């Protein structure tokens, strides 16, 4: 009947089931009622009062199974069934079968279990509360109908349903009914108020077996906590304040104030744990701000999670308050100490950190070595190395001695901060404390020597490393080579490379070769750089475009003949270099060293005609060549470069009259205006602007004619 859409047939079937006293399957109720009661929020009146009231109660409770039971009760009360006793008999019969014969429990839940369990009450077969429940449902339905008529316009849109439900609840409460009721065995007015006040947080949820027999007034706290955690997982964090209030109301209907605060604290703890798991830290703080008045003193777990959420959300100004509440209840954990270390590091408050360390050690707190190392690392990452030093120097708050990780972390922090003297001081302190340096220790110290350009200390550190018995790796060698290169000792760096090549455990990598290639290129020794490139290729290491362009840049250090520059470019292209804008810019710079501007312009024209090279050439290449020409007093060449750029652009076939932009044309005009050929450059610029305004083939032809005229005038 539901699939066919015949609500009349469904009504007949429900009445027949009621007369026979049969138990309906819960699935039949849940999936049939939505078809029986059509469009509950539509303002169109329904055909009969029974369906209207059933529709209203469905609107209030959002529970299809409960609406099925209410339909039975209202049908008998309003006379839609032949006898009210028939509907009551169906209820009683289902209740008897739910209890099971001879006091046993039925294995399958009946309609009585499913319907009354979801509604929040349990009516046995012998206590006579079925009539009271039906009367209470009728009272509630009448009140809801009254409220529904007043809110009809406001609830025609589905997005307004939650707000309308709250308004209905407030109107019912204004009639004098209590907001909370624990049993359906109470007076009808209390039951009506409880039904009216119950608005589940998930309107489309279908009752399941776990809700059978669970009254609204005594919903398990664990179930509500799990539901809140699931809401966080489903991305409903913005709804948490509303969901929290509804869950707390269902859990603490008649609880004392102390129990109410304990339940609120437990629910909040579940929300905070879920938010921490799914990294919704700001959402966790917003939930707390909305429910703070309900939790009382809270619990240690609540304050610890709030401290963590404040750190992760970057709201460090709230950390101290959370930490004080935590310390008032228990001893802070290692995680709490780490979060407070992050807070003080963010504030760069060394005094506050020292006071906290003193107070914690006075209370007998002892944290492990891992916590100390993580706190030192957090302070160094925040650039507060002085706070990291305070934690490093504190001994009373930690149960373990300093280890190599603590030394390494602080040495690296000092190195990043440029406090190189303290780095080597800690290295000496390691030996005094009997802590053996690790491979990472020597790597950090060599990097500090490279940054400070202290070759003498680098020699000492490398010798200590070689005599420590620790295996040397390619990182150690490469860092030491960096020290040699920074000191300008290229010969020693080359000898170190040969030593690395002879050892299979320390074979040079791309970084090692790139460093030495750059050292040769920076000195203009292109031949030596190409020699290192050959060694690199022998080791089957493929150079990238960055390395190849570095070799080419060696031609810019001192004047090099254009033929030699082109030969180097050709060799690099044979090794896989694909010329790019960066490559051509380096070549132009090299040609400018010998004032070979004509050859540079010819190279640009050649690459503009090459297939496989990205067209068009970037205009900044022409601007670079024109500026170099003007700088050396070749004003005529600058105008020729300007004109050639326009010709190359017109030959691109891009479908536009003039691909040259107004901005680059203006820049070229400014470059050429300082020469004696400023008038010719101005004529080119005006031709470009006119071609862009007019457009079409005629404008392009006129621009070509203007360029030819300018070139003829300049060259003559």
Phi, psi and omega in degrees: 000323179294318181293326180280346177083011182270100179288333178297316178298320178298319179298316179298318181295321178296318179295321179294318177299320181296319181293320182282346180071028182272152176275129179274141174297138179304324180295324179295323178293311186297326185261349180264324184300318179302333177277329179291318180255100187273139171040071186296337183263004178285145181280354180290128179298147178275170189289323185220161183298328182297310180293326179296314181291321176298321178298318182292320179293323175299318177301320182288312189270335182059029180235109181300319183294319177296321179297326177299314178296317179298328177297317177300311184296315182290328178298316178291320183292321184268001174083018179281335171268163181296320181220138175295327181297332179294316178294319179295322179296323178297320178295312181297318180297318178295324179294320179298316180291330177293322177291334181087154180287142177054038174081001178279164181261132180291137183288328180254130180293136179269182177299326180297314178299309186295314186287307183288329176297315179293328182285345175103009179221166177226117182249114180282173185283346189243355185268355173072020182272356181298320179293316179298322179295316180298318179295318179297320178298320179296317179298313179299318181297320179297316179296318179296321179297320177298313179293325182296320181295325180284339184250014188302314183292327185284338186252011178294335177266133184297334181290344182265003185299310181302319180295320179295320178299318178295322178295319178297317180299318180294323179293322178294318179296329180291344178282355176104003179278143178294150183285328185240141175217141188263332185226150173283350176284358179283186179298152180304324181296321179293320178295317179299318179296321180293317178298319182291326182279347184272110178231099183300154182283339179243094187301329185267007182289138177262132181302143178239182186296331182292341181268358183292128176076010181259108181291152180302324184284352183221044177294133183301137180297322180297322179294319179294321178297318177296322179296320178295319177296322179293324178297321177296317180299326182276005176084022182259035182300319179300337181271358187302317179303317179292316179297322180296314181298318180294318180295319180295323179294322180288329182279331190233055184295315182231025184283157176290169183298319181296316179294324178299315180293323179295317179296318179298320179296319180292320177296318178296321178299320178296318178298316183294321178297316179295319179295323178292322179296318183262013173059041175256067190287320178293324176298322178298317180293324179293321177299314180300318181299329182276335186242010184302325183290348183264342191265352180065231180283345180074202180219160179303321180298323179297312183290327178294316179291325177294322176298316178295317181295321179296320178295314183291328180277353180080011178266068186293339181294346181263353187295316185298320180295316178296320182293322178296318178295324179293314182294334179289343184249330185200177176277131180299148178271177178299321179294322179295318178298319179296317180294322177290328175296320176297321179297311181294326177294320178297320180279349187054043183257086181290324178297317178297320178296317180296322178294319178296316179298320180294316181294318181293318178293327177293330177276000179086016179287136177224118181257158183277174183292327179297319179298318178298316181296320179293323178293319177298316179297321179295319179293318179295321179296329179274002180077016180254068184292335178292327176288323176298323178294324178296316178295321180297321184277343181284129181247332188286336185270003184230145184268353184236153178286165177296138178243181185293331180294320178298315178298314182299317183296316181288324177299317179295320178297318176296322180296317179295324180282356180080013179265074189290327181297320179294330179299312181286334174294320176294326178297319176291323179295327176301313180296321180294325181277357180077020178266122182281130177295151178255178177300322180293326179301311181294324177297318179295317181294321177296323178293324176295319178298323179294318181294321181273357182055041181258088184291326181296314178293325178299319177300315181296316181295319181293323177294320176298321178296315181295328181268001183277346184085355177282147179288133176278141179239178185294333179292318178300312181297316182294320179293320177295321176298323177298321176298318180294319181294316180297330178277355179083011181268076183291327179298314178295325178294321178294319177296323178294325177296318179297322178296321178293321181294332181281344182256123181292337182279343183234039180299134181298150177246188183299322181294319181297310180296319181298322180296315181288324176299316180295324178298316178292318182294322180296335177267001180080012180271076184293322179299316178295323178296320177294328177294318176295325177298319178297319177297323179295318179291327177298329180274006177066034174258122184275123179285151176261178183297329180296315180296316182294321177292330176297317178299316180296326180294343175297339178285351182264356183287316178224162181301130179230139181301140181304324180297321179291322178298316180293327178294318177297318179298318180296319180294319179295325177293328177291338177266010173109006179285126174258111185304133179235183177300322177297317180299312181293327177296321177295319180296316179299319178296321179292318179294327180294335178298328180253010180057038178267065185286326179296316179297324179294320179293321177296324179295319179295319178296323180295315181290334177290335179267349183287137172281141182098341176267136185299124181248144359276164174298147179294132182300337182295337176294317177293321178295322178297317181292319179295319181293321177296323179294315180295323182297330180260010176085017178257072181293321180299320180295327180296318178292323177297320178297319178300312181295320179296323178299319179293318180297314179299322180294317179293332181278359184286338179067040183273357180088358177255153183295320182213100181294345180291125180283158180294326183294312181291327177294320177296320179296317178296323178297319179296323180294318185276344184293336182279359180256180179283357183249031180294326180296318179295319179296323179293324177296320177297316182296316178297324177295321178296314181297320180294318179296324179290327181284316184281308181075173178090175182292323181298319180295322178295319179296318179297323179292320177298319179297319179295321179296317179298319179297317180295316180296319179296319181293319183291316185285338179275000000 
